[in-house]
Amino acid sequence: MRKVSLLFAGTFLLLGFSKTSYGQASATANVSATIIAPIAISKSNDMNFGRVAATAAAGTVVLAPAGTRTFTGGVTLPSFGGTGDVSPAIFDVSGAPDYTYSITLPTTATTIANGSNTMTVDTWTSSPTPIGTLAGDGTQTLRVGATLNVGANQAPGVYTSATPFTVTVNYN
């Protein structure tokens, strides 16, 4: 019995020192990263609804991102004396060429005032929306329109915002 135990111990000892390979393989890989230009936005033109005529009834003026205006209710858009400097807000977006980005517009109204008289601007729209794509040179023009809410018998004057509205862009 002792011989059998020694035989098994010797066999296991020899197997433990054998250098048998079971098809092992290795590979290597490099690591890299590309830093892209940060996305940026700058205002090139403020929003201006132009000249609006108020009446005894409230109404709205919708300024499209393309710069066209429509009206509802007791508001008219006079053609005499010119329309004024009608313009959507215009922003220049820049970053990495051909990248897409999301556009976040205000979700609340902005108040514009002339002394103690006020109106609100809301229902913000943009072009492009809600995703923009930077051109091959890494730029795109973003236009923002909105709705002006004009009260009944709104007092005449130039109305402006004390606080600007914010448009945010983020890479997708």
C-alpha positions as a LaTeX table, in Angstrom:
\begin{tabular}{lrrr}
\hline
Residue & $x$ (\AA) & $y$ (\AA) & $z$ (\AA) \\
\hline
Met1 & 0.00 & 0.00 & 0.00 \\
Arg2 & 2.92 & 2.22 & 0.73 \\
Lys3 & 4.30 & 1.57 & $-2.77$ \\
Val4 & 0.97 & 2.59 & $-4.35$ \\
Ser5 & 0.89 & 5.80 & $-2.32$ \\
Leu6 & 4.44 & 6.64 & $-3.34$ \\
Leu7 & 3.58 & 5.90 & $-6.97$ \\
Phe8 & 0.58 & 8.26 & $-6.89$ \\
Ala9 & 2.59 & 10.95 & $-5.09$ \\
Gly10 & 5.37 & 10.69 & $-7.69$ \\
Thr11 & 2.89 & 10.88 & $-10.57$ \\
Phe12 & 1.21 & 13.98 & $-9.18$ \\
Leu13 & 4.60 & 15.53 & $-8.50$ \\
Leu14 & 5.67 & 15.01 & $-12.12$ \\
Leu15 & 2.37 & 16.36 & $-13.46$ \\
Gly16 & 2.74 & 19.46 & $-11.31$ \\
Phe17 & 6.12 & 20.31 & $-12.87$ \\
Ser18 & 5.14 & 19.69 & $-16.49$ \\
Lys19 & 5.10 & 22.70 & $-18.82$ \\
Thr20 & 2.06 & 21.95 & $-20.88$ \\
Ser21 & 0.52 & 24.95 & $-22.72$ \\
Tyr22 & $-3.20$ & 25.03 & $-23.42$ \\
Gly23 & $-3.35$ & 27.46 & $-26.40$ \\
Gln24 & $-2.89$ & 30.72 & $-24.59$ \\
Ala25 & $-2.68$ & 33.97 & $-26.64$ \\
Ser26 & $-2.23$ & 37.67 & $-25.86$ \\
Ala27 & $-2.80$ & 40.95 & $-27.68$ \\
Thr28 & $-2.17$ & 44.61 & $-26.96$ \\
Ala29 & $-4.14$ & 47.77 & $-27.72$ \\
Asn30 & $-3.39$ & 51.48 & $-27.62$ \\
Val31 & $-5.58$ & 54.09 & $-25.94$ \\
Ser32 & $-6.56$ & 57.42 & $-27.51$ \\
Ala33 & $-9.00$ & 60.27 & $-27.00$ \\
Thr34 & $-10.06$ & 63.21 & $-29.16$ \\
Ile35 & $-10.95$ & 66.51 & $-27.53$ \\
Ile36 & $-13.47$ & 68.47 & $-29.60$ \\
Ala37 & $-14.07$ & 72.20 & $-29.61$ \\
Pro38 & $-16.50$ & 73.24 & $-26.87$ \\
Ile39 & $-19.92$ & 74.30 & $-28.05$ \\
Ala40 & $-20.55$ & 78.04 & $-27.79$ \\
Ile41 & $-23.43$ & 80.42 & $-28.44$ \\
Ser42 & $-23.39$ & 84.19 & $-28.83$ \\
Lys43 & $-26.15$ & 86.68 & $-29.60$ \\
Ser44 & $-25.86$ & 88.59 & $-32.84$ \\
Asn45 & $-29.31$ & 90.27 & $-32.84$ \\
Asp46 & $-32.00$ & 91.02 & $-30.23$ \\
Met47 & $-35.66$ & 90.11 & $-30.77$ \\
Asn48 & $-37.88$ & 92.97 & $-31.95$ \\
Phe49 & $-41.62$ & 92.66 & $-32.67$ \\
Gly50 & $-41.61$ & 95.97 & $-34.57$ \\
Arg51 & $-44.55$ & 98.39 & $-34.56$ \\
Val52 & $-47.85$ & 97.08 & $-33.20$ \\
Ala53 & $-51.20$ & 98.90 & $-32.92$ \\
Ala54 & $-53.31$ & 98.03 & $-29.87$ \\
Thr55 & $-57.09$ & 98.45 & $-29.67$ \\
Ala56 & $-59.77$ & 98.04 & $-27.01$ \\
Ala57 & $-59.39$ & 94.25 & $-27.31$ \\
Ala58 & $-56.38$ & 92.19 & $-26.25$ \\
Gly59 & $-54.42$ & 90.26 & $-28.87$ \\
Thr60 & $-51.14$ & 88.64 & $-29.78$ \\
Val61 & $-48.34$ & 89.05 & $-32.27$ \\
Val62 & $-46.49$ & 85.89 & $-33.28$ \\
Leu63 & $-42.95$ & 86.48 & $-34.51$ \\
Ala64 & $-41.70$ & 83.40 & $-36.38$ \\
Pro65 & $-38.01$ & 82.44 & $-36.37$ \\
Ala66 & $-37.97$ & 83.41 & $-40.06$ \\
Gly67 & $-38.91$ & 86.99 & $-39.10$ \\
Thr68 & $-42.51$ & 86.99 & $-40.32$ \\
Arg69 & $-45.32$ & 88.27 & $-38.08$ \\
Thr70 & $-48.97$ & 87.27 & $-37.68$ \\
Phe71 & $-51.54$ & 88.71 & $-35.29$ \\
Thr72 & $-54.75$ & 87.74 & $-33.50$ \\
Gly73 & $-57.45$ & 89.56 & $-31.56$ \\
Gly74 & $-57.44$ & 93.32 & $-31.19$ \\
Val75 & $-53.94$ & 93.87 & $-32.53$ \\
Thr76 & $-52.95$ & 95.10 & $-35.98$ \\
Leu77 & $-49.62$ & 95.45 & $-37.71$ \\
Pro78 & $-49.60$ & 98.90 & $-39.32$ \\
Ser79 & $-48.07$ & 99.30 & $-42.74$ \\
Phe80 & $-47.91$ & 103.10 & $-42.62$ \\
Gly81 & $-44.66$ & 104.52 & $-41.28$ \\
Gly82 & $-42.91$ & 101.17 & $-41.77$ \\
Thr83 & $-43.01$ & 98.06 & $-39.64$ \\
Gly84 & $-40.06$ & 98.99 & $-37.46$ \\
Asp85 & $-37.02$ & 96.80 & $-37.05$ \\
Val86 & $-38.77$ & 93.41 & $-37.01$ \\
Ser87 & $-36.35$ & 90.62 & $-36.19$ \\
Pro88 & $-36.24$ & 87.30 & $-34.38$ \\
Ala89 & $-33.42$ & 86.88 & $-31.89$ \\
Ile90 & $-30.41$ & 85.59 & $-33.80$ \\
Phe91 & $-27.62$ & 83.55 & $-32.22$ \\
Asp92 & $-24.37$ & 82.17 & $-33.66$ \\
Val93 & $-23.62$ & 78.61 & $-32.51$ \\
Ser94 & $-20.12$ & 77.20 & $-32.94$ \\
Gly95 & $-18.31$ & 74.01 & $-32.08$ \\
Ala96 & $-17.09$ & 70.78 & $-33.66$ \\
Pro97 & $-17.92$ & 70.44 & $-37.38$ \\
Asp98 & $-20.92$ & 68.23 & $-38.23$ \\
Tyr99 & $-21.89$ & 67.61 & $-34.60$ \\
Thr100 & $-25.53$ & 67.81 & $-33.50$ \\
Tyr101 & $-26.72$ & 69.78 & $-30.51$ \\
Ser102 & $-29.94$ & 70.23 & $-28.55$ \\
Ile103 & $-31.62$ & 73.60 & $-28.12$ \\
Thr104 & $-33.34$ & 74.59 & $-24.88$ \\
Leu105 & $-35.65$ & 77.59 & $-25.04$ \\
Pro106 & $-37.26$ & 79.43 & $-22.12$ \\
Thr107 & $-40.25$ & 77.70 & $-20.55$ \\
Thr108 & $-41.61$ & 80.80 & $-18.84$ \\
Ala109 & $-42.75$ & 84.21 & $-20.00$ \\
Thr110 & $-40.49$ & 87.24 & $-20.13$ \\
Thr111 & $-41.93$ & 90.61 & $-19.15$ \\
Ile112 & $-41.21$ & 93.68 & $-21.24$ \\
Ala113 & $-42.01$ & 97.11 & $-19.83$ \\
Asn114 & $-42.43$ & 100.78 & $-20.61$ \\
Gly115 & $-42.45$ & 102.43 & $-17.21$ \\
Ser116 & $-45.23$ & 100.74 & $-15.22$ \\
Asn117 & $-46.91$ & 99.33 & $-18.36$ \\
Thr118 & $-46.04$ & 95.73 & $-19.16$ \\
Met119 & $-46.58$ & 92.97 & $-21.71$ \\
Thr120 & $-45.41$ & 89.35 & $-21.71$ \\
Val121 & $-43.52$ & 87.34 & $-24.30$ \\
Asp122 & $-43.90$ & 83.54 & $-24.32$ \\
Thr123 & $-44.38$ & 80.47 & $-26.54$ \\
Trp124 & $-40.77$ & 80.45 & $-27.72$ \\
Thr125 & $-39.88$ & 78.78 & $-31.04$ \\
Ser126 & $-36.61$ & 78.29 & $-32.89$ \\
Ser127 & $-35.14$ & 77.30 & $-36.20$ \\
Pro128 & $-33.66$ & 74.79 & $-36.17$ \\
Thr129 & $-35.62$ & 72.99 & $-33.46$ \\
Pro130 & $-35.16$ & 71.01 & $-31.22$ \\
Ile131 & $-31.89$ & 69.71 & $-32.68$ \\
Gly132 & $-29.33$ & 71.64 & $-34.70$ \\
Thr133 & $-26.39$ & 70.38 & $-36.75$ \\
Leu134 & $-23.19$ & 72.37 & $-37.03$ \\
Ala135 & $-21.95$ & 72.84 & $-40.60$ \\
Gly136 & $-18.61$ & 71.63 & $-41.93$ \\
Asp137 & $-17.01$ & 74.82 & $-40.62$ \\
Gly138 & $-18.48$ & 74.21 & $-37.13$ \\
Thr139 & $-21.09$ & 77.00 & $-37.19$ \\
Gln140 & $-24.84$ & 77.45 & $-37.48$ \\
Thr141 & $-27.25$ & 80.37 & $-37.15$ \\
Leu142 & $-30.05$ & 79.84 & $-34.62$ \\
Arg143 & $-33.16$ & 82.05 & $-34.86$ \\
Val144 & $-35.69$ & 82.40 & $-32.05$ \\
Gly145 & $-39.23$ & 83.74 & $-32.29$ \\
Ala146 & $-42.01$ & 84.08 & $-29.71$ \\
Thr147 & $-45.51$ & 85.41 & $-29.01$ \\
Leu148 & $-46.12$ & 88.94 & $-27.71$ \\
Asn149 & $-49.25$ & 89.25 & $-25.55$ \\
Val150 & $-50.75$ & 92.72 & $-25.97$ \\
Gly151 & $-53.34$ & 93.92 & $-23.46$ \\
Ala152 & $-56.55$ & 95.76 & $-24.28$ \\
Asn153 & $-55.82$ & 99.49 & $-24.64$ \\
Gln154 & $-52.10$ & 98.82 & $-24.19$ \\
Ala155 & $-50.34$ & 102.13 & $-23.53$ \\
Pro156 & $-48.14$ & 103.41 & $-26.39$ \\
Gly157 & $-44.37$ & 103.40 & $-25.97$ \\
Val158 & $-41.21$ & 101.38 & $-26.47$ \\
Tyr159 & $-41.25$ & 98.22 & $-24.33$ \\
Thr160 & $-38.03$ & 96.40 & $-23.44$ \\
Ser161 & $-37.01$ & 93.56 & $-21.15$ \\
Ala162 & $-35.04$ & 94.34 & $-18.02$ \\
Thr163 & $-33.70$ & 90.79 & $-18.00$ \\
Pro164 & $-32.72$ & 88.99 & $-21.21$ \\
Phe165 & $-34.07$ & 85.53 & $-21.97$ \\
Thr166 & $-31.70$ & 82.54 & $-22.12$ \\
Val167 & $-31.18$ & 80.01 & $-24.90$ \\
Thr168 & $-29.00$ & 76.99 & $-24.07$ \\
Val169 & $-27.24$ & 74.61 & $-26.49$ \\
Asn170 & $-25.63$ & 71.26 & $-25.61$ \\
Tyr171 & $-23.88$ & 68.62 & $-27.69$ \\
Asn172 & $-25.94$ & 65.45 & $-28.17$ \\
\hline
\end{tabular}
